[in-house]
Each structure stands twice: as structure tokens, then as C-alpha cells.
């Protein structure tokens, strides 16, 4: 682990802060939180709200939570009706999302969407360009070309399965782990503290109350040490967990809770685990030596546990 002093985590509880983008017609409020290589964009929409990109340079992802929200998504000459509890990967170029019901719509953009990155409330945090992060190099184009890719998520959940059910998808520029909603709380004797050497993790939570436990690495200067962070976060919210910060998350209270972990570029260690990425047959892996070492962080990292 490096001894470099890490940047602080960015935390956003959307309903406690002003939105960064307001729809002139009053049908959408949008919050933008960025990391070094990506941005998480959450919009609170009314029916008829339009979220449009004139010419987005790379793929982006659209998440509709399982709370009744739905939308029409158009791109690349295609049009789909996206229901609640779904993921859609949108191809480069112009695209249009029209909300057909009230709720939250989450989008994830790569660093290439410069206007989105500049609109983030925490844009100044990354004025140095985040030199500690691996570059956001694009992975190979999908086998069948760029197009709308839509995944209703309920079909990938196991009924009466384990509490922790990861559902991992990737594109050319990012990877998401969409956990099946939690109905019981995490066992505090089975947490999974770990860190990532050269990439950040965004944890988006739309339901429940969460603690993202974080421990910042100690450098040689005692005056720059940062206390451990065990602060509670309401939802909807997102946290950008910096590289090298030891972290693990757990939910609190009653009812359902949700967690979406986001990485950009995609994680090669996840992508190489055969059968772990649900849409792995749609995207080639990048060329890399067979003995290439993949940085996954600390020894306590688990494939089956949330970050």
C-alpha cells in the first residue's frame, strides 16, 4: 500500500443538497458526483422529463431501481421501453431518455463526458487530474457492435438465495455490481474490509441507511493522518471511495436496502473470473499477457461480498 496521503471521500446525500442541473420545465432535478474517471448522475424525475445527450462520446449506463420508475430510451436508431429494476447500456452518440413515471433515474458516465464532469459539485476535488488512478483506457468494442443493451434485473436474482447476491455487468468503459436488494442486515462478524491500489469505487445507495466504514492509510506525517470514518448516510446517496482507502459497507435499520458498486475502467480481476460478469459474452477482454498481475488491493477482498 502506498504511503501517499489519499484524497478524501466525496459523499453526497442528494435530498440534503441542491441539485446541479434543473430542468427548465421543472420535471427533473439532477445531482452530479464525480470520481477521477467517472461520474454518477442521479435525477429525480416526473413523467415527461427528458434526459438527453446530443453526442455522448462513449457508452454510458442507465439504472432504473425497482420502485416503479420507467422510461423510454432511444439511441442508435433503436427504441426500448425500460421498466423498473433494469440496467441499460447506451451506445456512443445521441441518446434520449423520457421518463414515463415518477421516480429516480441513475446514469453513469465516463470521464470522456467532459460537460458532466465539469458540472459535478465536487469537480474541484479532481483538479489535479487524479494521478494515482489507472488510466481509463477503453476496452474492445462489443462483438456485435454498439447498440442499446437492456437487462431486466429480476431474472438474475435467485429466490431465497444468499443475502449477498452480486449481479455484475460491464461495457467498454465501466463495470457495475448491482446487488439484489437486501431484506436483512449484514452480519457484523462477516464484513470484508479491503482496498484498491489504483482505482476508486463509487457506492450508490437508493434505499435504506448505510455506513461506509473507511480507514485512511497513515503516511509519515502525523499531522496529516485522517480519522477513521464510520458516519451514517441516508438515501438516495453516493460515496466515492478513494484508492488505497480501506473500506467495507453495511446497512442499518429495517426494511429493504440497495447497493450499486461502480468502477471505471472495468475491473480486470472481475472480468477474468469466468461466469462472474453476466454479459461477458457480449464484450471481448482486452489483450493482456496470461501472467499479467491484476491489482485487487488487500487480501480480504471477496468476490461474493459487497465493497
Secondary structure, 3 states (H helix, E strand, C coil): CCCCCCCCCEEEEHHHCCCCEECCCCCEEEEEEECCCEEEEEEEECCCCEEEEEEECCCEEEEECCCCCCEEEEECCEEEEECCCEEEEECCEEEEEEECCCEEEEEEEECCCHHHHHHCCCHHHHCCCCCCCCCCCCCCCECCCCCCEEEEHHHHCCCCCCCCCCCEEECCCCEEEECCCECCCCCCCCCCCECCCCCCEEEEECCCEEEEEEECCCCCCHHHCCCCECCEECCCEEEEECCCCEEEEEEECCCCECCEEEECCCCHHHHCCCCCECCHHHECCCCCCCCCCCCCCCCCCCCCCCC
